[in-house]
Each structure stands twice: as C-alpha cells, then as structure tokens.
Amino acid sequence: MTRNPKFSEKELLRSFARMIRAKRTPARGVVTGVGDDTAVLRPKPNEDILVTTDILVENRHFRRRWFTGFELGWRLAAVNLSDIAAMGGRPDSGLLSLAIPPGVSGDYILAIERGVRDHLAKYGATVVGGNVSGIEDIILCDLTLVGSCPRGRAWHRKCRPGRDAILVVGRLGEARAGLDVLERGVRPSFAPALIRSFKRPQPRLDVSGRFRANRAIHGAIDISDGLSSDVINLCEKSGAGCEIDAAALPVSRPLRAYCAHYSRDPIDVVMNGGEDYALILAVDRGKADGLAKKIRSTLRVPAHVIGRFTREPGVYSLVDPHGRHHGFVQGGWDHLAGR
C-alpha cells in the first residue's frame, strides 16, 4: 500500500507486528505468529477447530464519521467473536486484512488494528497475521477468527421440536435503535446506551465459556440479522416451528424511551432490529427457566425464556397478551438486499 502519505505497506506491517508483540497476549495454540508467510497453529488432539470470518464495508455496515479507528476494530472483532460464542467455543487467533483508500491517516489504520487486538486479547486470543491493500473510496475490514471447542461438543443450529424452549441471552433491539439515532444526528438522553450497543456489541463468550458443557443446551445461534430472521434460521435446520411470547420479549429502559420518543413499536424493533449479537439457545423446556436464572445471577447479563420450538415446520407465531397467534417472517437484515 503506497498511497497513504504516512505509511508504506512494509512500514504499516512492521507497525502492526510491533503492536501485536507489545501486547504480550498468551499465544494459545500458536507456534509461529506474525512475521512469517503463514501462521503455524497446533490444536490440541481433544479439540475441534472453529473458523469464522466477517467483513465490515464502509457505507454498508458503518460510516467512518461514526467510529474512531479503535471502535471500528473492536466492532470487527465482536462480530467474529460472537460466531465463536454461538458454537460454544473459545477464540484463539485471528487474521486481519484491511483495504484502505487514499486519505485515511496512518493513526486511524493502526487504531483499527489496536481495537481488534485489544478485543481479542480480552478473551485470550491474538492476531497472528493478515494483509493490507490499497483500494478506491471506502474502507474494507476483514477478520478471520480461529477458535476451538472440546471435540464433538460444538453447539449447532438445531433444536428438539416440541421439547426445547427458546432462551435469549443479551440485549435485543438496542443496536438497531442506536444506528437509527446515529443516522438522525440527534442525541436524546437515552441515546448513549443505544449507540454503545451498536458500536461496541458484547459477544456472549461469557455464556459459552461458563455453560458450554451444560447438557440442557441443545443448540444455538447468534443474533446478527435480527431475532425473527435468526430464530427461523435455527428452526429450518431442525424442521421446527416456533411460538414467541410477545410479553416475554425483553425491552430495556433505553429502548423503551427510544420507542416512545419516535413512536416505534418496541416489539417490532426487538424482533427485527439486527446486529444485537445476543444468543438464542435451544434449551430443555424443563430446565430453561432455571438456566436463565443462573445466567442472570452468575454473569449479570439479561437472559429470558421467550417461547418454545414446536413440531410445526414453517409455522412461526408471535403470541400476543390475549393469546392470539400472529405469523411472522424473517424481517431483519439481508446483506445483499439491505433491510
């Protein structure tokens, strides 16, 4: 990359390498990290390897004026870390690739790297390589994250129709509301909490780390495209339907204030918001309430049983407080078509 006035490609890569080494994050399973043609990883014989990747595209997933470089890197790490959490795993190492247009400062680029590095380090993972390139007009940020889980114990997108409850861990709707607040360009009193949910989502690795061995959990998916979309994704993998209790859906105080201020339906925002990076867990119906209570008490995060998986494939119902069933469809984010 030669068009950035402050850094050549070689200088930038050297700066990345110095930054990563300075953090001194324990290199779990890493034989050779940054500085060679490839990283060399050595998994444990009793583990399965998890690999995921996500890309953030400027003006599609974010606007540069909303994010410091550090915040952008933190968010890029978060969306990948959430995938590892949804598989019941832990993160180990990442490969970061950046395509940078002219005019972006070297400090901003290094701050993206720092945000990724620091967020991975929070969970004992490290950056072990990557790539940089020049590009016209927009920033592209891509992270490939490698994780692990006990052999044969990864969570999958599956449930037991008619026998599992739907347990959601994390905040719903706040990220979409935060994005809307940013787009409006105004900052009511409830705005900071919502903007924080959008800019710095919390991957639920606390849940996977503490409860990956819990036999009552039969499957999982993270909520990236919206609750309505992702619960249907999970149902389709198991030939299930679902019933969601509208009264059980968690609506936080900042989200309730946002909906009142802008005359939005909180149930619609919670169901179709997207980018929450909460977890949907398929849990034995007889143990779901107890597990939700334990998650709340041990991790201090929201955890709610919001419905159940049914034996009616393709039938997805939102049950109102009067017991009436209203069908719903996937209403969240589509990465190619937009919302």
C-alpha positions as CSV (number, residue, x, y, z in Angstrom):
1,M,0.0,0.0,0.0
2,T,1.8,3.2,-1.2
3,R,-0.9,5.9,-1.4
4,N,-1.1,6.7,2.3
5,P,1.3,9.5,2.9
6,K,2.4,8.4,6.4
7,F,3.0,4.6,5.8
8,S,4.3,2.4,3.1
9,E,2.9,-1.2,3.1
10,K,6.1,-2.5,4.7
11,E,6.1,0.2,7.4
12,L,2.5,-0.5,8.2
13,L,3.0,-4.2,8.6
14,R,6.0,-3.6,10.8
15,S,4.0,-1.3,13.0
16,F,1.2,-4.0,13.2
17,A,3.8,-6.6,14.2
18,R,5.3,-4.3,16.9
19,M,1.9,-3.5,18.3
20,I,0.8,-7.2,18.5
21,R,4.0,-8.3,20.1
22,A,3.8,-5.4,22.6
23,K,0.5,-6.7,23.9
24,R,2.2,-10.0,25.0
25,T,-1.1,-11.9,24.8
26,P,-0.6,-15.6,25.6
27,A,-0.4,-17.3,22.2
28,R,-2.8,-20.2,22.7
29,G,-2.0,-22.9,20.2
30,V,0.2,-20.7,18.1
31,V,3.7,-22.0,17.1
32,T,4.5,-19.1,14.7
33,G,2.6,-15.9,14.7
34,V,3.1,-12.6,12.9
35,G,6.2,-12.2,10.7
36,D,6.3,-15.3,8.5
37,D,4.5,-16.3,5.3
38,T,1.8,-18.1,7.3
39,A,1.0,-18.6,11.0
40,V,1.6,-22.1,12.4
41,L,-1.1,-23.3,14.7
42,R,-1.1,-26.5,16.8
43,P,-4.5,-27.6,18.0
44,K,-4.9,-29.9,20.9
45,P,-5.8,-33.5,20.0
46,N,-9.0,-33.5,22.0
47,E,-10.4,-30.3,20.4
48,D,-12.2,-29.3,17.3
49,I,-11.2,-26.2,15.3
50,L,-13.8,-23.5,14.7
51,V,-13.2,-21.0,11.9
52,T,-15.3,-17.9,11.0
53,T,-14.9,-14.7,9.0
54,D,-16.7,-11.4,8.7
55,I,-16.2,-8.3,6.7
56,L,-17.2,-4.7,7.5
57,V,-17.7,-2.5,4.4
58,E,-17.8,1.3,4.8
59,N,-21.2,2.8,4.0
60,R,-22.7,-0.6,4.1
61,H,-22.0,-1.6,7.7
62,F,-20.7,1.6,9.1
63,R,-19.9,5.3,8.4
64,R,-16.5,6.4,9.1
65,R,-17.6,9.6,10.8
66,W,-19.4,7.5,13.5
67,F,-16.3,5.4,14.5
68,T,-12.9,6.0,15.8
69,G,-10.4,3.5,14.4
70,F,-10.3,1.7,17.7
71,E,-14.1,1.4,17.8
72,L,-14.2,0.0,14.3
73,G,-11.6,-2.6,15.1
74,W,-13.4,-3.5,18.3
75,R,-16.6,-4.0,16.4
76,L,-15.0,-6.1,13.8
77,A,-13.6,-8.4,16.4
78,A,-17.0,-8.5,18.2
79,V,-19.0,-9.8,15.2
80,N,-16.4,-12.7,14.8
81,L,-16.2,-13.4,18.5
82,S,-20.0,-13.7,18.6
83,D,-19.8,-16.5,16.0
84,I,-17.4,-18.4,18.1
85,A,-19.7,-17.9,21.2
86,A,-22.6,-19.3,19.2
87,M,-20.7,-22.5,18.6
88,G,-19.9,-22.9,22.3
89,G,-16.2,-22.3,21.7
90,R,-13.4,-20.0,22.7
91,P,-11.3,-17.8,20.3
92,D,-7.6,-18.5,19.8
93,S,-6.1,-16.5,16.9
94,G,-7.1,-14.1,14.1
95,L,-6.0,-12.9,10.6
96,L,-6.8,-9.3,9.9
97,S,-7.0,-7.8,6.4
98,L,-7.6,-4.2,5.6
99,A,-8.2,-2.4,2.3
100,I,-7.5,1.3,2.8
101,P,-8.4,4.2,0.5
102,P,-6.3,7.3,0.0
103,G,-6.5,10.0,2.6
104,V,-7.0,7.7,5.7
105,S,-4.4,8.6,8.3
106,G,-1.9,6.0,9.4
107,D,-3.0,6.6,13.0
108,Y,-6.6,5.6,12.1
109,I,-5.4,2.4,10.4
110,L,-3.2,1.5,13.4
111,A,-6.1,2.2,15.7
112,I,-8.3,-0.3,13.8
113,E,-5.6,-2.9,14.5
114,R,-5.4,-1.9,18.1
115,G,-9.1,-2.3,18.6
116,V,-9.1,-5.8,17.1
117,R,-6.0,-6.8,19.1
118,D,-7.4,-5.5,22.4
119,H,-10.8,-7.1,22.0
120,L,-9.3,-10.5,21.1
121,A,-6.9,-10.2,24.0
122,K,-9.8,-9.8,26.4
123,Y,-10.6,-13.4,25.6
124,G,-7.1,-14.7,25.4
125,A,-6.8,-14.6,21.6
126,T,-4.2,-12.8,19.4
127,V,-3.7,-11.6,15.9
128,V,-1.3,-13.9,14.1
129,G,-1.2,-12.4,10.6
130,G,-3.2,-10.7,7.8
131,N,-2.8,-8.4,4.8
132,V,-3.2,-4.8,3.7
133,S,-4.0,-3.3,0.4
134,G,-4.9,0.0,-1.2
135,I,-8.5,0.5,-2.6
136,E,-10.6,3.3,-4.0
137,D,-13.1,5.2,-2.0
138,I,-14.1,3.0,1.0
139,I,-12.5,1.0,3.9
140,L,-12.9,-2.7,3.9
141,C,-12.1,-4.6,7.1
142,D,-12.0,-8.4,7.2
143,L,-11.2,-10.7,10.2
144,T,-10.8,-14.5,10.0
145,L,-11.0,-15.9,13.5
146,V,-9.9,-19.4,14.6
147,G,-11.3,-20.9,17.8
148,S,-11.7,-24.2,19.4
149,C,-14.1,-26.3,21.5
150,P,-14.0,-29.8,23.1
151,R,-14.1,-32.5,20.4
152,G,-17.6,-33.3,19.3
153,R,-19.2,-30.7,21.7
154,A,-19.7,-27.7,19.4
155,W,-23.2,-26.1,19.5
156,H,-25.1,-26.2,16.2
157,R,-28.1,-24.5,14.7
158,K,-30.5,-27.2,16.0
159,C,-33.3,-27.8,18.5
160,R,-35.6,-30.5,19.6
161,P,-39.0,-29.6,18.2
162,G,-41.7,-29.7,20.9
163,R,-39.2,-30.3,23.7
164,D,-37.0,-27.2,23.7
165,A,-37.6,-23.7,24.9
166,I,-36.2,-20.5,23.3
167,L,-33.8,-18.8,25.7
168,V,-32.3,-15.4,24.6
169,V,-29.1,-14.0,26.3
170,G,-28.2,-10.4,25.7
171,R,-29.9,-7.2,24.8
172,L,-32.3,-7.0,21.8
173,G,-33.2,-4.1,19.6
174,E,-30.7,-1.6,21.1
175,A,-28.2,-1.8,18.3
176,R,-30.8,-1.0,15.6
177,A,-32.1,1.9,17.7
178,G,-28.5,3.1,18.2
179,L,-27.9,3.0,14.4
180,D,-31.1,5.0,13.9
181,V,-30.1,7.6,16.4
182,L,-26.7,8.0,14.7
183,E,-28.5,8.4,11.3
184,R,-30.8,11.0,12.7
185,G,-27.8,13.0,14.0
186,V,-29.5,13.9,17.3
187,R,-28.6,12.7,20.8
188,P,-31.6,12.5,23.2
189,S,-30.8,11.4,26.8
190,F,-31.4,7.8,26.0
191,A,-29.0,7.8,23.0
192,P,-25.6,7.0,24.6
193,A,-26.6,3.5,25.8
194,L,-28.1,2.6,22.4
195,I,-25.2,4.0,20.5
196,R,-22.8,1.9,22.7
197,S,-24.8,-1.2,21.9
198,F,-24.3,-0.6,18.2
199,K,-20.7,0.5,18.2
200,R,-19.4,-1.9,20.9
201,P,-21.6,-5.0,21.0
202,Q,-20.7,-7.6,23.6
203,P,-20.2,-11.2,22.2
204,R,-21.6,-13.7,24.6
205,L,-18.4,-15.6,25.2
206,D,-19.2,-15.4,28.9
207,V,-22.1,-17.8,28.2
208,S,-20.2,-20.2,26.0
209,G,-17.2,-20.2,28.4
210,R,-19.4,-20.9,31.5
211,F,-22.1,-23.2,30.1
212,R,-20.6,-25.0,27.1
213,A,-20.8,-28.3,29.0
214,N,-24.4,-27.8,30.1
215,R,-26.3,-30.8,28.6
216,A,-29.6,-28.9,28.7
217,I,-28.4,-26.7,25.8
218,H,-29.1,-28.5,22.5
219,G,-28.3,-25.8,20.0
220,A,-27.5,-22.1,19.5
221,I,-27.3,-19.2,17.0
222,D,-26.2,-15.6,17.5
223,I,-28.5,-12.8,16.6
224,S,-26.8,-10.9,13.8
225,D,-29.6,-10.4,11.3
226,G,-32.5,-10.0,13.7
227,L,-34.3,-12.2,16.2
228,S,-37.1,-13.0,13.7
229,S,-34.6,-14.0,11.0
230,D,-32.2,-16.0,13.1
231,V,-34.8,-17.9,15.1
232,I,-36.2,-19.0,11.8
233,N,-32.7,-20.0,10.6
234,L,-32.4,-22.2,13.6
235,C,-35.9,-23.7,13.1
236,E,-35.2,-24.5,9.4
237,K,-32.2,-26.6,10.4
238,S,-34.3,-28.8,12.6
239,G,-37.6,-28.9,10.8
240,A,-39.3,-27.0,13.6
241,G,-41.7,-24.1,14.0
242,C,-41.8,-21.7,17.0
243,E,-44.0,-19.7,19.2
244,I,-42.7,-16.5,20.7
245,D,-44.4,-14.8,23.7
246,A,-44.6,-11.1,22.9
247,A,-45.0,-10.3,26.6
248,A,-41.7,-12.2,27.4
249,L,-39.6,-10.2,25.0
250,P,-37.1,-8.1,26.9
251,V,-37.3,-4.3,26.2
252,S,-34.7,-2.3,28.0
253,R,-35.4,1.1,29.6
254,P,-33.3,3.0,26.9
255,L,-35.1,1.1,24.1
256,R,-38.5,1.8,25.6
257,A,-37.6,5.5,25.8
258,Y,-36.4,5.5,22.2
259,C,-39.6,3.8,21.0
260,A,-41.8,6.3,23.0
261,H,-39.8,9.2,21.6
262,Y,-40.0,8.1,18.0
263,S,-43.4,6.4,18.1
264,R,-41.8,3.0,17.3
265,D,-43.3,-0.4,18.2
266,P,-40.8,-1.9,20.7
267,I,-41.9,-5.5,19.7
268,D,-41.1,-4.7,16.1
269,V,-37.7,-3.3,17.0
270,V,-36.8,-6.3,19.2
271,M,-38.0,-8.8,16.6
272,N,-36.4,-7.2,13.5
273,G,-33.6,-5.0,14.7
274,G,-30.5,-7.0,13.9
275,E,-26.8,-6.7,14.9
276,D,-27.6,-7.5,18.6
277,Y,-25.1,-10.3,18.8
278,A,-27.1,-11.8,21.6
279,L,-27.5,-15.6,21.7
280,I,-30.5,-17.8,21.0
281,L,-30.2,-21.1,23.0
282,A,-32.4,-24.1,22.4
283,V,-32.8,-25.5,26.0
284,D,-34.7,-28.3,27.5
285,R,-38.1,-26.8,28.4
286,G,-38.0,-28.2,32.0
287,K,-34.6,-26.6,32.6
288,A,-34.8,-23.3,30.7
289,D,-36.1,-21.1,33.4
290,G,-33.5,-22.4,35.8
291,L,-30.7,-21.9,33.3
292,A,-31.9,-18.3,32.5
293,K,-31.9,-17.5,36.3
294,K,-28.4,-19.0,36.7
295,I,-27.1,-16.9,33.7
296,R,-28.6,-13.8,35.2
297,S,-27.2,-14.4,38.7
298,T,-23.7,-15.6,37.7
299,L,-23.0,-13.4,34.6
300,R,-25.2,-10.4,35.4
301,V,-26.5,-10.3,31.8
302,P,-30.1,-10.4,30.5
303,A,-31.4,-13.9,30.0
304,H,-35.1,-14.6,29.2
305,V,-37.2,-17.6,28.1
306,I,-39.2,-16.1,25.3
307,G,-41.1,-19.0,23.8
308,R,-40.7,-22.6,22.5
309,F,-39.8,-24.6,19.4
310,T,-42.8,-26.6,18.0
311,R,-43.4,-29.6,15.9
312,E,-45.0,-27.5,13.1
313,P,-42.3,-26.9,10.5
314,G,-42.5,-23.5,8.8
315,V,-45.1,-22.1,11.3
316,Y,-43.7,-19.1,13.2
317,S,-46.0,-17.4,15.6
318,L,-45.9,-14.3,17.8
319,V,-48.4,-14.8,20.6
320,D,-49.9,-11.5,21.9
321,P,-51.0,-11.0,25.6
322,H,-54.5,-12.1,24.6
323,G,-53.3,-15.5,23.4
324,R,-53.8,-14.6,19.7
325,H,-51.2,-16.0,17.3
326,H,-49.7,-13.7,14.6
327,G,-47.5,-15.3,12.0
328,F,-44.1,-13.6,11.4
329,V,-41.4,-13.9,8.7
330,Q,-37.7,-13.1,8.5
331,G,-37.7,-9.4,8.9
332,G,-34.1,-8.5,9.8
333,W,-31.1,-7.6,7.7
334,D,-30.2,-9.1,4.3
335,H,-26.6,-8.3,3.5
336,L,-27.2,-8.2,-0.3
337,A,-30.7,-6.7,-0.5
338,G,-30.5,-4.4,2.6
339,R,-33.2,-4.2,5.1
